Amino acid sequence: MNQKIEPLVLELWPDADVRSEAQEVAFSNPDVDNWRFLRNVTVPTLTAFLPDPTINTGTAMVVCPGGGFHILAIDYEGLDVARWLCERGIAAFVLKYRLLPTPADHDEYQTYMSRMMENIPDLINRARQFTPTMVADGQQALNIVRQRADEWGIMPDRVGIMGFSAGSYVTLVTTLQAENPPNFAGSIYGGLWRELDHPGPLPPLFIAVAEDDPLGTESSLQCYSGWRKAKSPVEMHIYAKGGHGFAFRNINPAAEGWIDRLYEWMKVMELVKS
């Protein structure tokens, strides 16, 4: 399908003062095919891609890009994924959630991030302190989709959330902690970075990761085990190669099939028609 899909951008908290002094920055990375990234996000938004009514499935997915809690890979883990889903009749909503602050100067930012990536445990600890903000943004995204479900042709009991890397963390903490959790979820090369002990039941979960991923494999396995212990539906795909952050980046042909497996899983879960 080659139809042009025009997105609708909505502020998550239009009546609340959630801004800070940090100024949002958009930049491209020549090492990653010049895809766009965002940092210093303080005004969270939801970018809606609504399918043509003739192919609408009534199912919706909130998409959370990753980026180490400091940036958002807004294209290949966000907008590109949303367009793919929308072309198949799934209403897709890219969540631009609030991030940890970074220096305004780009060179200082790069130095700061290099230091952060050398100490992953400290990075994860910072993220855990910021978790209430992430859960608030994730819950509000789900609320907006459900509140406007009739208008957008969505079944309010078929609203899911998925994320990549750090966006997977946002997905999972929202699923576990939100007052009105999603109806299903997807975790792509991410996790909670801790053992999950939950009495259940939990929403159905789809997991995809590469075996050679130094960041996502163990946390994905922990999520799979936790969902199993909670006696809740879970499906996991582990690819031999792909590293971290494969998404739509043409890193490995086998790993690129993750989104087809997600779509097949959604058929099995009766979220879309087979």
C-alpha positions as a Markdown table, in Angstrom:
| # | Residue | x | y | z |
|---|---|---|---|---|
| 1 | Met | 0.0 | 0.0 | 0.0 |
| 2 | Asn | 1.4 | 3.4 | -1.0 |
| 3 | Gln | -1.3 | 5.7 | 0.4 |
| 4 | Lys | -0.2 | 8.9 | 1.9 |
| 5 | Ile | -0.9 | 8.9 | 5.6 |
| 6 | Glu | -1.1 | 12.3 | 7.2 |
| 7 | Pro | -0.4 | 12.2 | 11.0 |
| 8 | Leu | -2.2 | 14.2 | 13.6 |
| 9 | Val | 0.0 | 15.6 | 16.5 |
| 10 | Leu | -1.5 | 16.0 | 20.0 |
| 11 | Glu | 0.0 | 17.3 | 23.2 |
| 12 | Leu | -0.3 | 14.8 | 26.0 |
| 13 | Trp | -0.8 | 17.5 | 28.7 |
| 14 | Pro | -2.1 | 20.6 | 26.9 |
| 15 | Asp | -3.5 | 22.1 | 30.1 |
| 16 | Ala | -0.5 | 21.3 | 32.4 |
| 17 | Asp | 2.8 | 23.0 | 32.8 |
| 18 | Val | 5.3 | 20.1 | 32.1 |
| 19 | Arg | 7.9 | 22.3 | 30.4 |
| 20 | Ser | 11.4 | 22.8 | 31.7 |
| 21 | Glu | 14.2 | 25.2 | 30.7 |
| 22 | Ala | 15.7 | 22.5 | 28.4 |
| 23 | Gln | 15.1 | 23.2 | 24.7 |
| 24 | Glu | 14.1 | 20.2 | 22.5 |
| 25 | Val | 16.8 | 19.4 | 19.9 |
| 26 | Ala | 16.4 | 17.5 | 16.6 |
| 27 | Phe | 19.6 | 16.1 | 15.0 |
| 28 | Ser | 20.7 | 13.5 | 12.5 |
| 29 | Asn | 23.4 | 10.8 | 12.9 |
| 30 | Pro | 25.5 | 10.1 | 9.9 |
| 31 | Asp | 26.5 | 6.8 | 11.4 |
| 32 | Val | 22.9 | 5.6 | 11.4 |
| 33 | Asp | 21.9 | 6.5 | 7.8 |
| 34 | Asn | 21.2 | 10.1 | 8.8 |
| 35 | Trp | 18.0 | 9.2 | 10.6 |
| 36 | Arg | 16.5 | 11.8 | 12.9 |
| 37 | Phe | 16.8 | 11.8 | 16.7 |
| 38 | Leu | 15.3 | 14.0 | 19.4 |
| 39 | Arg | 16.6 | 15.0 | 22.8 |
| 40 | Asn | 15.6 | 17.2 | 25.7 |
| 41 | Val | 12.0 | 16.4 | 25.1 |
| 42 | Thr | 9.9 | 18.2 | 27.8 |
| 43 | Val | 6.6 | 18.6 | 26.0 |
| 44 | Pro | 5.4 | 15.1 | 25.3 |
| 45 | Thr | 3.2 | 14.5 | 22.3 |
| 46 | Leu | 1.3 | 11.7 | 20.5 |
| 47 | Thr | 1.5 | 11.5 | 16.7 |
| 48 | Ala | -1.5 | 9.6 | 15.4 |
| 49 | Phe | -1.5 | 7.6 | 12.1 |
| 50 | Leu | -5.1 | 6.7 | 11.4 |
| 51 | Pro | -5.8 | 4.0 | 8.8 |
| 52 | Asp | -8.2 | 4.3 | 5.9 |
| 53 | Pro | -11.7 | 3.2 | 7.2 |
| 54 | Thr | -11.8 | 0.5 | 4.5 |
| 55 | Ile | -8.9 | -1.4 | 6.1 |
| 56 | Asn | -9.4 | -0.3 | 9.7 |
| 57 | Thr | -9.1 | -3.3 | 12.1 |
| 58 | Gly | -10.3 | -1.4 | 15.2 |
| 59 | Thr | -6.9 | -2.1 | 16.9 |
| 60 | Ala | -4.5 | 0.6 | 18.1 |
| 61 | Met | -0.9 | 0.6 | 19.1 |
| 62 | Val | 1.1 | 3.2 | 21.0 |
| 63 | Val | 4.7 | 3.1 | 19.8 |
| 64 | Cys | 7.6 | 4.1 | 22.1 |
| 65 | Pro | 10.9 | 4.8 | 20.4 |
| 66 | Gly | 14.1 | 4.0 | 22.3 |
| 67 | Gly | 17.3 | 6.0 | 22.9 |
| 68 | Gly | 18.8 | 5.4 | 26.3 |
| 69 | Phe | 16.3 | 7.6 | 28.1 |
| 70 | His | 18.1 | 10.7 | 26.7 |
| 71 | Ile | 17.2 | 10.6 | 23.0 |
| 72 | Leu | 14.4 | 9.3 | 20.8 |
| 73 | Ala | 15.1 | 7.3 | 17.6 |
| 74 | Ile | 12.0 | 9.0 | 16.3 |
| 75 | Asp | 12.2 | 7.6 | 12.7 |
| 76 | Tyr | 13.2 | 4.0 | 12.6 |
| 77 | Glu | 11.8 | 3.1 | 16.0 |
| 78 | Gly | 8.8 | 5.4 | 15.8 |
| 79 | Leu | 7.3 | 7.0 | 12.7 |
| 80 | Asp | 8.4 | 4.2 | 10.3 |
| 81 | Val | 6.9 | 1.6 | 12.5 |
| 82 | Ala | 3.7 | 3.6 | 12.9 |
| 83 | Arg | 3.3 | 3.9 | 9.1 |
| 84 | Trp | 3.9 | 0.2 | 8.6 |
| 85 | Leu | 1.1 | -0.6 | 11.2 |
| 86 | Cys | -1.2 | 2.0 | 9.8 |
| 87 | Glu | -0.9 | 0.6 | 6.2 |
| 88 | Arg | -2.2 | -2.7 | 7.7 |
| 89 | Gly | -5.3 | -1.2 | 9.3 |
| 90 | Ile | -3.8 | -0.6 | 12.8 |
| 91 | Ala | -4.2 | 2.8 | 14.2 |
| 92 | Ala | -0.6 | 3.8 | 15.4 |
| 93 | Phe | 0.4 | 6.5 | 17.8 |
| 94 | Val | 4.1 | 7.5 | 18.3 |
| 95 | Leu | 4.7 | 8.6 | 21.9 |
| 96 | Lys | 7.3 | 11.3 | 22.2 |
| 97 | Tyr | 7.7 | 10.9 | 26.0 |
| 98 | Arg | 9.7 | 13.1 | 28.3 |
| 99 | Leu | 13.5 | 12.4 | 28.5 |
| 100 | Leu | 16.3 | 12.9 | 31.0 |
| 101 | Pro | 18.1 | 16.3 | 30.2 |
| 102 | Thr | 21.3 | 16.6 | 28.2 |
| 103 | Pro | 23.6 | 19.6 | 27.6 |
| 104 | Ala | 22.4 | 22.1 | 25.0 |
| 105 | Asp | 25.7 | 22.2 | 23.2 |
| 106 | His | 26.1 | 19.2 | 20.8 |
| 107 | Asp | 29.7 | 18.5 | 21.6 |
| 108 | Glu | 29.0 | 18.6 | 25.3 |
| 109 | Tyr | 26.1 | 16.3 | 24.7 |
| 110 | Gln | 28.2 | 13.7 | 22.9 |
| 111 | Thr | 30.8 | 13.7 | 25.7 |
| 112 | Tyr | 28.0 | 13.4 | 28.3 |
| 113 | Met | 26.4 | 10.5 | 26.4 |
| 114 | Ser | 29.7 | 8.7 | 26.0 |
| 115 | Arg | 30.2 | 8.9 | 29.7 |
| 116 | Met | 26.6 | 7.6 | 30.3 |
| 117 | Met | 27.1 | 4.6 | 28.0 |
| 118 | Glu | 30.2 | 3.6 | 29.9 |
| 119 | Asn | 28.2 | 3.1 | 33.1 |
| 120 | Ile | 25.0 | 1.3 | 32.1 |
| 121 | Pro | 24.0 | 0.5 | 35.8 |
| 122 | Asp | 24.1 | 4.2 | 36.6 |
| 123 | Leu | 22.0 | 4.9 | 33.5 |
| 124 | Ile | 19.4 | 2.3 | 34.5 |
| 125 | Asn | 19.3 | 3.8 | 38.0 |
| 126 | Arg | 18.6 | 7.3 | 36.6 |
| 127 | Ala | 15.9 | 5.8 | 34.5 |
| 128 | Arg | 14.3 | 4.1 | 37.5 |
| 129 | Gln | 14.2 | 7.4 | 39.3 |
| 130 | Phe | 12.4 | 8.9 | 36.3 |
| 131 | Thr | 10.0 | 6.0 | 36.0 |
| 132 | Pro | 6.9 | 7.9 | 37.4 |
| 133 | Thr | 7.2 | 10.5 | 34.6 |
| 134 | Met | 7.4 | 7.7 | 32.0 |
| 135 | Val | 4.4 | 5.9 | 33.4 |
| 136 | Ala | 2.4 | 9.1 | 33.5 |
| 137 | Asp | 3.2 | 9.8 | 29.8 |
| 138 | Gly | 2.5 | 6.1 | 28.9 |
| 139 | Gln | -0.8 | 6.1 | 30.8 |
| 140 | Gln | -1.9 | 9.4 | 29.3 |
| 141 | Ala | -1.2 | 8.2 | 25.8 |
| 142 | Leu | -3.5 | 5.2 | 26.4 |
| 143 | Asn | -6.1 | 7.4 | 27.9 |
| 144 | Ile | -6.2 | 9.7 | 24.9 |
| 145 | Val | -6.5 | 6.8 | 22.5 |
| 146 | Arg | -9.4 | 5.3 | 24.5 |
| 147 | Gln | -11.1 | 8.6 | 25.1 |
| 148 | Arg | -11.2 | 9.2 | 21.3 |
| 149 | Ala | -11.8 | 5.6 | 20.3 |
| 150 | Asp | -15.3 | 6.2 | 18.8 |
| 151 | Glu | -14.0 | 9.1 | 16.8 |
| 152 | Trp | -11.1 | 7.1 | 15.4 |
| 153 | Gly | -12.8 | 3.8 | 14.9 |
| 154 | Ile | -10.9 | 2.0 | 17.6 |
| 155 | Met | -12.1 | -0.7 | 20.0 |
| 156 | Pro | -11.3 | 0.6 | 23.5 |
| 157 | Asp | -10.5 | -3.0 | 24.6 |
| 158 | Arg | -7.9 | -3.4 | 21.8 |
| 159 | Val | -5.4 | -0.7 | 22.7 |
| 160 | Gly | -1.8 | -1.8 | 23.0 |
| 161 | Ile | 1.6 | -0.4 | 23.6 |
| 162 | Met | 5.1 | -1.4 | 22.3 |
| 163 | Gly | 8.6 | -0.1 | 22.6 |
| 164 | Phe | 12.2 | -0.4 | 21.6 |
| 165 | Ser | 15.1 | -0.6 | 24.1 |
| 166 | Ala | 14.4 | 2.3 | 26.5 |
| 167 | Gly | 11.0 | 2.6 | 24.9 |
| 168 | Ser | 10.5 | -1.1 | 25.9 |
| 169 | Tyr | 11.1 | -0.1 | 29.5 |
| 170 | Val | 8.5 | 2.7 | 29.2 |
| 171 | Thr | 6.1 | 0.1 | 27.7 |
| 172 | Leu | 6.7 | -2.5 | 30.4 |
| 173 | Val | 6.5 | -0.1 | 33.4 |
| 174 | Thr | 3.3 | 1.4 | 31.9 |
| 175 | Thr | 1.9 | -2.1 | 31.5 |
| 176 | Leu | 2.8 | -3.1 | 35.1 |
| 177 | Gln | 2.1 | 0.1 | 36.9 |
| 178 | Ala | -0.5 | 2.1 | 35.1 |
| 179 | Glu | -4.0 | 2.3 | 36.6 |
| 180 | Asn | -5.6 | 1.4 | 33.3 |
| 181 | Pro | -3.0 | -0.8 | 31.6 |
| 182 | Pro | -2.9 | -1.6 | 27.9 |
| 183 | Asn | -4.7 | -4.6 | 26.5 |
| 184 | Phe | -1.5 | -6.1 | 25.0 |
| 185 | Ala | 2.1 | -5.1 | 24.7 |
| 186 | Gly | 5.3 | -5.5 | 22.7 |
| 187 | Ser | 8.9 | -5.4 | 23.9 |
| 188 | Ile | 11.6 | -5.2 | 21.2 |
| 189 | Tyr | 15.2 | -5.6 | 22.5 |
| 190 | Gly | 14.5 | -4.1 | 25.9 |
| 191 | Gly | 13.2 | -4.9 | 29.3 |
| 192 | Leu | 13.1 | -4.0 | 33.0 |
| 193 | Trp | 16.7 | -5.0 | 33.8 |
| 194 | Arg | 15.5 | -6.8 | 36.8 |
| 195 | Glu | 13.6 | -10.0 | 37.7 |
| 196 | Leu | 9.9 | -9.7 | 37.4 |
| 197 | Asp | 7.8 | -11.2 | 40.1 |
| 198 | His | 4.1 | -10.4 | 39.4 |
| 199 | Pro | 1.1 | -12.4 | 40.6 |
| 200 | Gly | -0.7 | -11.8 | 37.2 |
| 201 | Pro | -2.7 | -11.9 | 35.2 |
| 202 | Leu | -0.8 | -9.6 | 32.7 |
| 203 | Pro | -1.8 | -8.5 | 29.2 |
| 204 | Pro | -0.4 | -10.6 | 26.3 |
| 205 | Leu | 3.2 | -9.8 | 25.5 |
| 206 | Phe | 5.2 | -10.1 | 22.3 |
| 207 | Ile | 9.1 | -10.1 | 22.7 |
| 208 | Ala | 11.8 | -9.9 | 20.0 |
| 209 | Val | 15.5 | -9.6 | 20.5 |
| 210 | Ala | 18.8 | -10.7 | 18.9 |
| 211 | Glu | 21.0 | -13.2 | 20.7 |
| 212 | Asp | 24.1 | -11.1 | 20.1 |
| 213 | Asp | 22.5 | -8.0 | 21.8 |
| 214 | Pro | 24.7 | -7.0 | 24.8 |
| 215 | Leu | 21.9 | -4.9 | 26.3 |
| 216 | Gly | 18.6 | -6.5 | 25.5 |
| 217 | Thr | 18.9 | -10.3 | 25.6 |
| 218 | Glu | 19.0 | -11.0 | 29.4 |
| 219 | Ser | 16.3 | -8.4 | 30.2 |
| 220 | Ser | 14.1 | -9.9 | 27.5 |
| 221 | Leu | 14.6 | -13.4 | 28.9 |
| 222 | Gln | 13.7 | -12.0 | 32.3 |
| 223 | Cys | 10.5 | -10.6 | 31.0 |
| 224 | Tyr | 9.6 | -13.8 | 29.3 |
| 225 | Ser | 10.2 | -15.7 | 32.5 |
| 226 | Gly | 8.2 | -13.2 | 34.5 |
| 227 | Trp | 5.2 | -13.4 | 32.2 |
| 228 | Arg | 5.4 | -17.2 | 32.3 |
| 229 | Lys | 5.4 | -17.2 | 36.1 |
| 230 | Ala | 2.4 | -14.9 | 36.0 |
| 231 | Lys | 0.7 | -17.5 | 33.8 |
| 232 | Ser | 0.1 | -14.8 | 31.2 |
| 233 | Pro | 0.3 | -15.1 | 27.4 |
| 234 | Val | 3.8 | -14.4 | 26.0 |
| 235 | Glu | 5.6 | -15.1 | 22.7 |
| 236 | Met | 9.3 | -14.6 | 22.3 |
| 237 | His | 11.6 | -14.6 | 19.2 |
| 238 | Ile | 15.4 | -14.6 | 19.5 |
| 239 | Tyr | 17.4 | -14.0 | 16.4 |
| 240 | Ala | 20.9 | -15.3 | 16.0 |
| 241 | Lys | 22.2 | -11.9 | 14.8 |
| 242 | Gly | 21.0 | -8.4 | 14.8 |
| 243 | Gly | 22.7 | -6.7 | 17.7 |
| 244 | His | 20.9 | -3.9 | 19.5 |
| 245 | Gly | 18.6 | -1.5 | 17.7 |
| 246 | Phe | 17.9 | -3.4 | 14.5 |
| 247 | Ala | 14.3 | -2.1 | 14.1 |
| 248 | Phe | 14.0 | -1.0 | 10.4 |
| 249 | Arg | 17.8 | -0.4 | 10.0 |
| 250 | Asn | 18.5 | -3.3 | 7.5 |
| 251 | Ile | 21.1 | -4.8 | 9.8 |
| 252 | Asn | 20.1 | -8.4 | 9.4 |
| 253 | Pro | 17.5 | -9.8 | 7.1 |
| 254 | Ala | 16.3 | -12.4 | 9.5 |
| 255 | Ala | 15.9 | -10.0 | 12.4 |
| 256 | Glu | 14.0 | -7.5 | 10.2 |
| 257 | Gly | 11.2 | -10.1 | 10.1 |
| 258 | Trp | 10.3 | -9.2 | 13.7 |
| 259 | Ile | 7.4 | -6.9 | 12.6 |
| 260 | Asp | 5.9 | -9.7 | 10.4 |
| 261 | Arg | 6.1 | -12.0 | 13.4 |
| 262 | Leu | 4.4 | -9.3 | 15.6 |
| 263 | Tyr | 1.6 | -9.0 | 13.0 |
| 264 | Glu | 1.2 | -12.8 | 12.9 |
| 265 | Trp | 1.0 | -12.8 | 16.7 |
| 266 | Met | -1.7 | -10.1 | 16.6 |
| 267 | Lys | -3.7 | -12.4 | 14.4 |
| 268 | Val | -3.3 | -15.3 | 16.8 |
| 269 | Met | -4.4 | -12.9 | 19.6 |
| 270 | Glu | -7.4 | -12.0 | 17.5 |
| 271 | Leu | -6.4 | -8.4 | 17.4 |
| 272 | Val | -6.5 | -8.3 | 13.6 |
| 273 | Lys | -8.3 | -10.5 | 11.2 |
| 274 | Ser | -6.4 | -13.5 | 9.8 |
